[in-house]
Amino acid sequence: MYMNTSNEHIQAFIDKVYKKVKPNKSGNVATYIPQLAKADPNLFGICFVTCDGRVFKAGQSNKTVPIESISKVFSAAMAADELGVNVINEKIGNMGSSLPFNSVIGAVLTPTHTINPFVNQGAIATTSLFYQKNKEAFRKKILSNMDKYAGRKLSLNKPVYKSEGATNSTNMALSYLLKSFDRFYGDVDDTVDVYTSQCSVNVSAEDLATMACVFATGGVHPHSGDRIISKNAAKYTYRALRGEGLYEYSAKWDTDVGAISAKSGVGGGIFIIIKGVGGIGLVSPPLDKMGNSVRGIQAGTILAKKFNPLFKAHATFCKNKKTRRKKHKKNKKTQRKV
Ligand code: GLN
């Protein structure tokens, strides 16, 4: 089936998905960060930004949630861009994980300890790659990097930052563990504090879709046309994220939607990068047991499948195969006649 890419068709499809998924009330908002327990379980927003800058929205697409784990993608991308892909590969690595995103056992037993840049171990260590003594300059470096992707100044959710800062013993423990393995690259207290603020930045579905789209274009902002990161760093991020962004659900996602990179956060956000097509942003706080937004995964799966160019290539391939078969039959008939 070819995708009709007219604005009306895309908007109608997104509206249909929104209506279908909205009544799904399953899942629970995160509670291990006390402030996240106050999130509105009814909040649901979808946005799709195409590589040519078109924007499609449904529901509360401009209401924000804390970005949480999705922030890890931007620090990893900055490391690939500014320090080099070989540096992030060596200092953090990219191993699969079937354990929860902040597993202490994972940090001990995984040979690299840092695992990958998208679980807490590798993510906090990635932030530590930018450590500098001046903590506010360090924070600004990490936070302002995300503004470039969003194309606007993102605000810090202070209550979430404070709440997470007061309850982040697991992240502190993970960081000290990594330090003991020589896999942490800055001061633990300052780095965990900056990491906590990077996770507490507010984003809407529209921000997430725009930010995802920067990777979909290969590093260029879909609205301004400015280059945000090198093509090579965008490629690294897209590839490294594949099979890692949705925790233990990642392999199933990959099988279901076909090679599309996505990242979720415990604030209820999900962003999906469809290379050469665009970015999808979804916001809905109730999470499944793995920590992914329930409505986000349900709607994201339908939308990603629909907009996946690989499915189109497959359709083209099938169509060509049919035409080839038809031609072949016709040729055979004519040959027989001769
Ligand atoms: N800030 C959260 C943490 O470090 C992010 C986790 C997540 O979104 N999976 O625990």
Residues whose N, C-alpha, C, O or C-beta is under 5 A from the ligand:
A	BS01	LIG	E68 S69 F101 N120 C199 S264 G265 V266
